[in-house]
Amino acid sequence: MIWQRLSPIWRTCIEDAWEAYAHNSLPHGAVITDAEGTIVAHGRNRIREQIGEGRQIAGNRIAHAELNALLVLDWQAVNVYGCKLYSLIEPCPMCIGAVRMAHMQEVSYAVRDGGAGGTTLIDKTPFFNDGHIHITEPQDAELETVLLGLQVEATLSQKHPNPEAWIDLLTSKLPIGKTLGYALYESGLVPQWSREGKDAGFMVDQIHEQLLRLK
């Protein structure tokens, strides 16, 4: 079982992503911790929702999980220089830019994004170089595959305008994620679990079972 071995930080990321999926937004979640590792903010993708929550934005293409986590952060209560961003998916160029503008120096993500991932930008300009952002890439291969499969399923079930081309890019660094995602889509199980109110832990462990059957 994958869920039992995950930290509270990654569980929160996944719970937010699963909530986003239930609202027909992309299953992305993000968490910010302080220097002691305490969760101080979190947010989720809300691109297809009309109403945000608190300071989170919704209903547009920039309503990404990382931005929403940054927007709800209490900047007066924490030392942002010691904060760390955890993102379910590799941050896009917009979001890694927001991290730099926020003067955060640590980012960790669970899934590589071969299409929109922007972490390679951190040494491309003097401004980024001066930020000294440390990137931690995925540390759990099984979790990465499970969550990538969820992204592929969402791309298909949420009627992306050009799903095949996008999925090819998204999964270019981990092709088994494409195979898993298509299998999930054809099964119809993921939206069923969402409708039934299954929790994020159930979803992750069930997708893991699907992955094991493919191997």
Rosetta blueprint (number, residue, H / E / L):
1 M L
2 I L
3 W H
4 Q H
5 R H
6 L L
7 S L
8 P H
9 I H
10 W H
11 R H
12 T H
13 C H
14 I H
15 E H
16 D H
17 A H
18 W H
19 E H
20 A H
21 Y H
22 A H
23 H L
24 N L
25 S L
26 L L
27 P L
28 H L
29 G E
30 A E
31 V E
32 I E
33 T E
34 D L
35 A L
36 E L
37 G L
38 T L
39 I E
40 V E
41 A E
42 H E
43 G E
44 R E
45 N L
46 R L
47 I L
48 R L
49 E L
50 Q L
51 I L
52 G L
53 E L
54 G L
55 R L
56 Q L
57 I L
58 A L
59 G L
60 N L
61 R L
62 I L
63 A L
64 H L
65 A H
66 E H
67 L H
68 N H
69 A H
70 L H
71 L H
72 V H
73 L L
74 D L
75 W L
76 Q L
77 A L
78 V L
79 N L
80 V H
81 Y H
82 G H
83 C L
84 K E
85 L E
86 Y E
87 S E
88 L E
89 I E
90 E L
91 P L
92 C L
93 P H
94 M H
95 C H
96 I H
97 G H
98 A H
99 V H
100 R H
101 M H
102 A L
103 H L
104 M L
105 Q L
106 E E
107 V E
108 S E
109 Y E
110 A E
111 V E
112 R L
113 D L
114 G L
115 G L
116 A L
117 G L
118 G L
119 T H
120 T H
121 L H
122 I H
123 D H
124 K L
125 T L
126 P H
127 F H
128 F H
129 N H
130 D H
131 G H
132 H L
133 I L
134 H E
135 I E
136 T E
137 E L
138 P L
139 Q L
140 D L
141 A H
142 E H
143 L H
144 E H
145 T H
146 V H
147 L H
148 L H
149 G H
150 L H
151 Q H
152 V H
153 E H
154 A H
155 T H
156 L H
157 S H
158 Q L
159 K L
160 H L
161 P L
162 N L
163 P H
164 E H
165 A H
166 W H
167 I H
168 D H
169 L H
170 L H
171 T L
172 S L
173 K L
174 L L
175 P L
176 I H
177 G H
178 K H
179 T H
180 L H
181 G H
182 Y H
183 A H
184 L H
185 Y H
186 E H
187 S H
188 G L
189 L H
190 V H
191 P H
192 Q H
193 W H
194 S H
195 R H
196 E L
197 G L
198 K L
199 D L
200 A H
201 G H
202 F H
203 M H
204 V H
205 D H
206 Q H
207 I H
208 H H
209 E H
210 Q H
211 L H
212 L H
213 R H
214 L H
215 K L
